[in-house]
Amino acid sequence: MEHSTSETFELNARRALQDPQLRGALRNLANTFGERRKLAMATVDDWEGLRERARAIKEETLAHLDKYLEAFAANAERAGAQIHWAHDAAEACQIVLRLLRERKATRVVKSKSMATEEIHLNAALEAKGLAPIETDLGEWIIQLAQETPSHIVVPAIHKSKRQIAELFVEKLGIEPTDEVAVLTRAARRILRQRFAEAQVGISGVNFGVAETGTILILENEGNVRLTTSLPKTHIALMGIEKVIPNFVDLDVFLKLLPRSGTGQRLTAYQSLITGTKRRPRCEGPEEVHIVLMDNGRSRMLGHPLTRQSLACIRCGACLNACPVYQQIGGQAYGSVYPGPIGAVITPQLIGIGKAAQLPYASSLCGACREVCPVKIDIPELLLHLRAEIVQGTASGTADQKGPVKRKFTEHLAFRLYTFAWSSPVLYEWSMRIARQLQRPPVRNGRIGKVSGLLARLVPPLGAWTAWRDAPPIAAHTFREQWREQHPGQ
Ligand code: SF4
């Protein structure tokens, strides 16, 4: 993940906040997927029970990951697949590169895969003149625009129809149009040609079943099916946490993942691949290679708290629900994993020193925890990472060398806050003083835009009210009201 810009998250976020088109697109995303998710959840009898089962399956797998990975590898090989183990991103890229060279492949297609984004496989292959063509429409748009994805499930969500039309005119040479059907027809015509020519197809993996050595890939466009069945060679990149014990466990995840992510009862296609094609005349690839990649996952596994990060099934629901993501989008996170789960995973993958701002990109409202189908306690993980940042104990990362320096003013503010609010008397006095200080900027019961410049003059409130209103401190604290209503107690 050396292409990360997570170090400049605050700057990236400020830029994103200035983009009204982006914010409009994100509002639609949150509303559309949020509503669809609720409707889809209602089609399952015991949603909470299903979440519990999913979490239990993931915990069992992670507790015995070595055993399930060995079983998966043995069964996949028995079915004709070849297994490769990659310690880190560089090794995973090397393996894919070697496989392509050995087959003298020059025409490569690829379906959407977060694991390949994580290791920047495209850039590694491009550097050797072997650029794969993305075949998921959103990913292809991003590839043409030379951008990074802004969402785990819908990578081009930040782009408007007009922007995509202009991109197609520029890159594909089509006539200007604003008709979606014309745009998608143009994309299909070109991508079909690429499928027909491809010698190798590269994909990710949603789940790997230890019991059978099967991999499952979910999608809606049919491009995964073509990527994994038309070329003679299929290379699948799979994070080691994607393994699950039994085939029947897929029933749980197939109910949870599409409903949580896009609000679908089921994705349009589910490709279950168990080894190579059985007979010469059958359809399917002659070779299947599965690259099992660690790339920092063992470190996460080693800590009882961070281990739950590996339960993520990449549904994207936490992004859609997050009030921070809804304002700034995915590219501001500077990582292939944006949103709440990105704020947890990225620092653990690339090192807290390179992503120290991300665990603070949250209001800790808990919306991500509420929607997560595998019940990952993201706020707890964020707090854990914040503590590691302050204490300099980032055990899960390689590049942490002592505490990340906080601003002197911030340090002082928290010292004063701790001092004042540890004492009931000082707490009440601080409230009285704050009530007097807030008087000038309060307008119509709010502090914000209506207050004009005054709101920005008060430093801590200034950062808050630059983008939204803040409620004023109540006229009476609970203690004051209690004393008033219960004199003598
Ligand atoms: S953390 Fe949970 S909600 Fe977020 S992408 Fe992963 S599984 Fe989905």
Residues whose N, C-alpha, C, O or C-beta is under 5 A from the ligand:
A	BS01	SF4	C312 I313 R314 C315 G316 A317 C318 I341 C368 V371 C372 P373 V374 I376
